[in-house]
């Protein structure tokens, strides 16, 4: 059987959710003068592009959508870069070793599917010293929908091969997306409830068991 293992980034591989959220909210306020609602679960698409699209629509700014996206992304990227220069990102314990182990396995491919924009995702991974060289990544650069981002990541990694897909993520929206796609979901951390969960990647035996390895 061919396996495909997909990872989220924020609070899955990198402990970055808090500062990432702060930088995003600040960027939206700097460009629009609006306070962004951070009750993420209420958004239809919990991705950088999806959240910003919904905020734009709810505030009647559709005619400036492209311009706003470009400006917010630019400021957000600058803020993440500035933060990381002073505060290097922390990796989820065990994440680099777990990825390195998966790379050695036959009949297994890896990808990254993040709701964030690719530029900031790669900044955080590099800052946390997580080597993802050669691993396909899909992000808000590719689509506003998390399920579509995940499908794009899978296609980049597997092509037309029919693989058993497992996804490591930290949020309810990750779990929901996996249910929609028929992916095997493994919860990282404690921000949601799920039968298959790990606090981090240090217990590699449990993580491997959950993905059928």
Residue frames as qw, qx, qy, qz and C-alpha x, y, z in Angstrom:
[[0.000, 0.887, 0.462, 0.000, 0.00, 0.00, 0.00],
 [0.386, 0.388, -0.019, 0.837, 1.19, 3.51, -0.85],
 [0.325, -0.728, -0.470, 0.380, 0.96, 6.03, 1.99],
 [0.247, 0.589, 0.057, 0.767, 0.85, 9.80, 1.83],
 [0.447, -0.582, -0.473, 0.486, 1.43, 11.87, 4.95],
 [0.142, 0.702, 0.196, 0.670, 0.46, 15.53, 5.02],
 [0.430, -0.376, -0.468, 0.674, 1.28, 18.15, 7.65],
 [0.049, -0.958, -0.228, -0.165, -0.22, 21.45, 8.68],
 [0.478, 0.445, -0.314, 0.689, 2.32, 24.09, 9.81],
 [0.186, -0.535, 0.286, -0.773, 1.04, 26.39, 12.58],
 [0.574, -0.369, 0.517, -0.518, 0.91, 24.59, 15.94],
 [0.987, 0.111, 0.035, -0.112, 1.54, 21.30, 14.15],
 [0.822, 0.255, -0.144, 0.488, 5.15, 21.54, 13.01],
 [0.299, 0.309, -0.229, 0.873, 5.88, 25.00, 14.41],
 [0.249, -0.629, -0.611, 0.411, 4.63, 26.58, 17.64],
 [0.213, 0.042, 0.217, 0.952, 3.52, 29.70, 15.84],
 [0.052, -0.650, -0.710, -0.266, -0.22, 30.14, 16.12],
 [0.260, -0.796, -0.361, 0.409, -0.17, 32.98, 18.67],
 [0.219, -0.544, 0.214, 0.781, 2.35, 35.27, 17.01],
 [0.161, 0.188, 0.730, 0.636, 1.02, 34.41, 13.55],
 [0.068, -0.742, -0.664, -0.063, -2.49, 35.46, 14.62],
 [0.248, -0.771, -0.162, 0.564, -1.23, 38.69, 16.17],
 [0.241, -0.301, 0.454, 0.803, 0.71, 39.64, 13.05],
 [0.094, 0.396, 0.777, 0.481, -2.28, 38.86, 10.82],
 [0.133, -0.820, -0.537, 0.147, -4.68, 40.94, 12.90],
 [0.277, -0.674, 0.060, 0.683, -2.19, 43.81, 13.00],
 [0.241, -0.051, 0.611, 0.752, -1.69, 43.68, 9.22],
 [0.021, 0.615, 0.724, 0.311, -5.43, 43.82, 8.52],
 [0.212, -0.850, -0.347, 0.336, -5.84, 46.74, 10.92],
 [0.333, -0.481, 0.258, 0.769, -2.89, 48.60, 9.40],
 [0.139, 0.110, 0.668, 0.723, -4.32, 48.33, 5.88],
 [0.190, -0.537, -0.680, -0.461, -8.07, 48.62, 6.55],
 [0.166, -0.319, 0.327, -0.874, -8.40, 50.20, 9.98],
 [0.794, -0.268, -0.242, -0.488, -10.68, 47.27, 10.97],
 [0.374, -0.411, 0.777, -0.296, -10.37, 44.99, 13.95],
 [0.545, 0.140, -0.750, -0.348, -10.52, 41.44, 12.62],
 [0.824, -0.319, 0.164, -0.438, -12.83, 38.97, 14.40],
 [0.155, 0.490, -0.856, 0.053, -10.54, 36.20, 15.69],
 [0.720, 0.002, 0.582, -0.378, -13.32, 33.69, 16.35],
 [0.077, 0.386, -0.762, -0.514, -11.85, 31.57, 13.58],
 [0.265, 0.185, 0.946, -0.034, -14.44, 28.81, 13.79],
 [0.399, 0.654, 0.416, -0.489, -17.09, 31.16, 12.37],
 [0.211, 0.613, -0.456, -0.610, -15.24, 31.59, 9.08],
 [0.904, 0.324, 0.040, -0.277, -16.27, 29.44, 6.15],
 [0.843, 0.369, -0.229, 0.317, -12.64, 28.92, 5.12],
 [0.552, -0.809, 0.140, 0.146, -10.12, 29.09, 7.96],
 [0.750, 0.160, 0.163, 0.621, -7.15, 30.07, 5.82],
 [0.239, -0.406, -0.002, 0.882, -5.33, 33.39, 5.43],
 [0.058, -0.063, -0.532, -0.842, -6.96, 33.97, 2.05],
 [0.282, -0.496, -0.783, -0.247, -10.37, 32.67, 3.15],
 [0.311, -0.629, -0.487, 0.520, -10.54, 34.74, 6.33],
 [0.129, -0.342, 0.125, 0.922, -9.46, 37.88, 4.51],
 [0.112, -0.234, -0.689, -0.676, -11.97, 37.25, 1.69],
 [0.299, -0.619, -0.726, -0.008, -14.84, 36.88, 4.18],
 [0.277, -0.582, -0.276, 0.713, -13.80, 40.02, 6.07],
 [0.061, -0.124, 0.383, 0.913, -13.65, 41.95, 2.79],
 [0.206, -0.381, -0.749, -0.501, -17.10, 40.72, 1.77],
 [0.337, -0.637, -0.648, 0.246, -18.65, 41.44, 5.16],
 [0.217, -0.624, -0.130, 0.739, -17.38, 45.01, 4.98],
 [0.499, 0.797, 0.310, -0.137, -18.48, 45.66, 1.40],
 [0.130, -0.783, 0.432, 0.429, -14.98, 46.02, 0.00],
 [0.834, 0.194, 0.500, 0.131, -15.24, 43.50, -2.85],
 [0.545, 0.833, 0.029, 0.090, -14.23, 46.02, -5.52],
 [0.053, 0.846, -0.507, 0.155, -10.83, 46.39, -3.82],
 [0.954, -0.258, 0.135, -0.072, -10.35, 42.69, -3.06],
 [0.858, 0.311, -0.098, 0.397, -7.18, 42.08, -5.08],
 [0.184, 0.731, -0.258, 0.604, -5.58, 45.31, -3.89],
 [0.602, -0.637, 0.267, -0.400, -6.39, 44.52, -0.24],
 [0.991, -0.091, 0.037, 0.089, -5.04, 40.96, -0.51],
 [0.681, 0.487, -0.183, 0.515, -1.76, 42.23, -1.95],
 [0.045, -0.729, 0.282, -0.622, -1.35, 44.91, 0.70],
 [0.763, -0.524, 0.210, -0.315, -2.29, 42.75, 3.70],
 [0.977, 0.054, -0.036, 0.204, -0.05, 39.91, 2.55],
 [0.501, 0.595, -0.252, 0.576, 2.89, 42.30, 2.12],
 [0.268, -0.686, 0.330, -0.591, 2.49, 43.86, 5.57],
 [0.914, -0.329, 0.115, -0.205, 1.82, 40.49, 7.22],
 [0.899, 0.240, -0.156, 0.332, 4.96, 39.00, 5.66],
 [0.250, 0.650, -0.326, 0.640, 7.01, 41.97, 6.87],
 [0.551, -0.604, 0.266, -0.511, 5.62, 41.59, 10.39],
 [0.990, -0.143, 0.017, 0.002, 6.36, 37.84, 10.51],
 [0.727, 0.422, -0.232, 0.490, 9.91, 38.44, 9.27],
 [0.036, -0.690, 0.317, -0.649, 10.45, 41.18, 11.86],
 [0.778, -0.488, 0.181, -0.354, 9.10, 39.02, 14.68],
 [0.990, 0.013, -0.046, 0.136, 11.24, 36.03, 13.72],
 [0.484, 0.614, -0.336, 0.525, 14.41, 38.10, 13.59],
 [0.211, -0.575, 0.462, -0.641, 13.98, 38.81, 17.30],
 [0.669, -0.189, 0.569, -0.440, 12.13, 35.64, 18.33],
 [0.235, 0.255, -0.872, -0.345, 13.13, 32.47, 16.47],
 [0.794, -0.131, -0.183, -0.564, 10.19, 30.10, 16.04],
 [0.401, -0.338, 0.816, -0.242, 10.04, 26.99, 18.21],
 [0.453, 0.108, -0.784, -0.410, 9.48, 23.62, 16.60],
 [0.860, -0.284, 0.003, -0.425, 6.88, 21.15, 17.76],
 [0.405, -0.548, 0.730, -0.055, 8.95, 18.69, 19.82],
 [0.627, -0.023, 0.773, 0.089, 10.03, 15.72, 17.75],
 [0.619, 0.694, 0.175, -0.323, 8.81, 17.14, 14.42],
 [0.291, 0.742, -0.544, -0.262, 12.16, 17.27, 12.55],
 [0.224, -0.310, 0.924, -0.004, 13.13, 13.73, 13.56],
 [0.611, 0.336, 0.658, -0.285, 9.68, 12.39, 12.62],
 [0.575, 0.749, -0.065, -0.324, 9.82, 13.96, 9.17],
 [0.099, 0.651, -0.737, -0.154, 13.36, 12.69, 8.68],
 [0.431, -0.080, 0.891, -0.117, 12.20, 9.18, 9.58],
 [0.660, 0.536, 0.423, -0.313, 9.28, 9.32, 7.14],
 [0.370, 0.774, -0.379, -0.345, 11.62, 10.41, 4.36],
 [0.098, -0.454, 0.880, 0.096, 13.48, 7.12, 4.71],
 [0.596, 0.162, 0.738, -0.272, 10.42, 4.93, 4.22],
 [0.036, -0.011, 0.774, 0.632, 9.55, 3.30, 0.93],
 [0.133, -0.498, -0.774, -0.369, 6.10, 3.66, -0.66],
 [0.237, -0.769, -0.462, 0.374, 5.48, 6.84, 1.29],
 [0.307, 0.497, 0.152, 0.798, 5.30, 10.47, 0.19],
 [0.280, -0.552, -0.446, 0.646, 5.08, 13.65, 2.25],
 [0.160, 0.591, 0.292, 0.735, 3.54, 17.07, 1.68],
 [0.125, -0.302, -0.457, 0.827, 2.67, 20.22, 3.57],
 [0.070, -0.619, -0.577, -0.529, -0.80, 21.78, 3.35],
 [0.238, -0.320, -0.449, 0.800, -1.13, 25.03, 5.26],
 [0.099, 0.839, 0.534, 0.028, -3.92, 27.55, 5.45],
 [0.242, -0.785, 0.081, 0.564, -1.27, 30.26, 5.66],
 [0.539, 0.810, -0.190, -0.130, 0.51, 31.91, 2.76],
 [0.938, 0.150, -0.134, 0.282, 3.54, 30.02, 1.48],
 [0.349, 0.667, -0.313, 0.579, 6.05, 32.81, 2.07],
 [0.391, -0.628, 0.390, -0.548, 5.33, 33.09, 5.79],
 [0.973, -0.178, 0.054, -0.140, 4.97, 29.31, 6.23],
 [0.833, 0.325, -0.221, 0.389, 8.47, 28.77, 4.85],
 [0.058, 0.699, -0.359, 0.615, 9.84, 31.57, 7.05],
 [0.686, -0.513, 0.283, -0.432, 8.46, 29.90, 10.16],
 [0.999, 0.008, -0.008, 0.051, 9.71, 26.44, 9.19],
 [0.627, 0.514, -0.292, 0.507, 13.19, 27.78, 8.44],
 [0.185, -0.689, 0.354, -0.605, 13.28, 29.75, 11.67],
 [0.821, -0.379, 0.280, -0.323, 12.31, 26.61, 13.61],
 [0.029, -0.543, 0.825, 0.155, 15.06, 24.68, 11.79],
 [0.745, 0.189, 0.610, -0.195, 12.68, 22.18, 10.23],
 [0.079, -0.341, 0.699, 0.624, 14.08, 20.88, 6.95],
 [0.654, 0.463, 0.503, -0.323, 11.30, 20.64, 4.35],
 [0.129, 0.567, -0.563, -0.587, 13.55, 20.81, 1.29],
 [0.163, 0.109, -0.895, -0.401, 12.06, 18.82, -1.54],
 [0.118, 0.400, 0.862, -0.289, 8.68, 18.42, 0.19],
 [0.014, -0.472, -0.524, -0.709, 5.76, 19.73, -1.91],
 [0.038, -0.360, -0.539, 0.760, 3.75, 22.49, -0.24],
 [0.046, -0.584, -0.564, -0.582, 0.31, 23.95, -0.93],
 [0.203, -0.309, -0.438, 0.820, -1.01, 27.06, 0.77],
 [0.217, 0.769, 0.411, -0.439, -3.28, 30.08, 0.57],
 [0.004, 0.510, -0.482, -0.713, -1.19, 31.05, -2.46],
 [0.011, 0.013, 0.912, 0.410, -2.92, 28.17, -4.27],
 [0.340, -0.498, -0.668, -0.436, -6.52, 28.41, -3.01],
 [0.295, -0.453, 0.278, -0.794, -8.71, 29.96, -0.30],
 [0.877, -0.251, -0.086, -0.400, -10.33, 26.60, 0.62],
 [0.413, -0.560, 0.710, -0.110, -8.51, 24.27, 3.01],
 [0.841, 0.125, 0.524, -0.061, -9.83, 21.14, 1.30],
 [0.686, 0.725, -0.015, 0.062, -8.63, 22.39, -2.07],
 [0.017, -0.823, 0.556, -0.112, -5.23, 23.27, -0.59],
 [0.641, -0.318, 0.691, -0.103, -4.99, 19.72, 0.74],
 [0.846, 0.405, 0.347, -0.017, -5.98, 18.20, -2.61],
 [0.444, 0.857, -0.253, 0.073, -3.37, 20.34, -4.36],
 [0.275, -0.687, 0.664, -0.109, -0.69, 19.24, -1.89],
 [0.796, -0.030, 0.600, -0.075, -1.63, 15.59, -2.42],
 [0.765, 0.627, 0.143, 0.023, -1.50, 15.95, -6.20],
 [0.185, 0.877, -0.438, 0.071, 1.88, 17.70, -6.07],
 [0.384, -0.541, 0.737, -0.130, 3.29, 14.82, -4.00],
 [0.618, 0.011, 0.783, -0.069, 1.60, 11.77, -5.49],
 [0.173, 0.195, -0.632, -0.730, 0.46, 12.73, -8.98],
 [0.694, -0.046, -0.360, -0.622, -2.13, 10.21, -10.17],
 [0.375, 0.066, -0.899, 0.215, -1.13, 7.53, -7.66],
 [0.637, -0.555, -0.282, -0.455, -3.97, 6.42, -5.39],
 [0.361, 0.240, -0.692, 0.577, -2.51, 6.70, -1.88],
 [0.506, -0.649, -0.561, 0.090, -3.87, 6.30, 1.64],
 [0.172, 0.617, -0.120, 0.758, -3.73, 9.85, 3.00],
 [0.544, -0.590, -0.482, 0.352, -3.12, 10.85, 6.61],
 [0.132, 0.741, 0.014, 0.658, -3.06, 14.42, 7.88],
 [0.504, -0.359, -0.489, 0.614, -1.47, 15.84, 11.03],
 [0.004, -0.591, -0.156, -0.791, -3.20, 19.05, 12.15],
 [0.191, -0.063, -0.635, 0.746, -4.22, 20.98, 15.24],
 [0.290, 0.091, 0.166, -0.938, -7.64, 22.50, 14.58],
 [0.557, 0.360, 0.646, -0.378, -11.30, 21.60, 14.25],
 [0.542, 0.694, -0.131, -0.455, -11.15, 22.91, 10.67],
 [0.124, 0.481, -0.846, -0.192, -8.38, 20.39, 9.92],
 [0.335, 0.075, 0.911, -0.228, -10.55, 17.58, 11.29],
 [0.564, 0.570, 0.352, -0.483, -13.55, 18.76, 9.27],
 [0.406, 0.671, -0.457, -0.419, -11.51, 19.00, 6.08],
 [0.032, -0.301, 0.951, 0.060, -10.20, 15.46, 6.57],
 [0.473, 0.292, 0.754, -0.350, -13.74, 14.17, 7.07],
 [0.551, 0.672, 0.045, -0.492, -14.81, 15.82, 3.81],
 [0.387, 0.648, -0.601, -0.261, -11.86, 14.36, 1.90],
 [0.983, -0.062, -0.133, -0.108, -11.82, 10.94, 3.53],
 [0.402, 0.573, -0.585, 0.410, -8.34, 11.48, 4.98],
 [0.739, -0.387, -0.483, 0.266, -7.13, 9.81, 8.15],
 [0.044, -0.845, 0.116, -0.520, -6.80, 12.64, 10.69],
 [0.696, -0.248, -0.460, 0.491, -4.33, 12.76, 13.57],
 [0.201, -0.948, -0.109, -0.222, -4.73, 15.62, 16.04],
 [0.597, 0.165, -0.360, 0.698, -1.57, 17.33, 17.28],
 [0.018, -0.210, 0.325, -0.922, -2.02, 19.13, 20.60],
 [0.047, -0.393, -0.850, 0.348, -5.22, 19.70, 22.55],
 [0.179, 0.192, -0.006, -0.965, -7.14, 22.48, 20.77],
 [0.675, 0.026, -0.361, -0.643, -9.73, 20.01, 19.45],
 [0.678, -0.203, 0.639, -0.301, -11.12, 16.61, 20.39],
 [0.719, 0.406, -0.467, -0.316, -10.31, 13.48, 18.44],
 [0.961, -0.252, 0.101, -0.059, -9.77, 9.81, 19.17],
 [0.838, 0.167, 0.003, 0.520, -6.37, 9.79, 17.45],
 [0.021, -0.974, 0.081, -0.212, -4.26, 12.47, 19.11],
 [0.775, -0.023, -0.242, 0.584, -0.65, 13.11, 20.07],
 [0.284, -0.878, -0.130, 0.364, 0.70, 15.96, 22.23],
 [0.115, 0.813, -0.451, -0.351, 3.72, 16.26, 19.91],
 [0.817, 0.427, -0.359, -0.145, 5.91, 14.02, 17.74],
 [0.106, -0.602, 0.759, -0.224, 8.19, 12.63, 20.44],
 [0.656, -0.014, 0.720, -0.226, 6.07, 9.49, 20.76],
 [0.279, 0.415, -0.614, -0.611, 6.92, 8.34, 17.26],
 [0.043, 0.071, 0.995, 0.048, 5.51, 4.85, 17.80],
 [0.271, 0.555, 0.650, -0.443, 2.02, 6.21, 18.47],
 [0.290, 0.647, -0.161, -0.687, 2.23, 8.66, 15.58],
 [0.154, 0.297, -0.836, -0.434, 3.29, 5.88, 13.20],
 [0.152, 0.249, 0.943, -0.157, 0.55, 3.58, 14.49],
 [0.322, 0.611, 0.398, -0.604, -2.12, 6.20, 13.81],
 [0.423, 0.627, -0.321, -0.569, -1.06, 6.43, 10.17],
 [0.960, 0.180, 0.089, -0.196, -0.93, 2.68, 9.72],
 [0.555, 0.632, -0.513, 0.173, 2.84, 2.22, 9.78]]
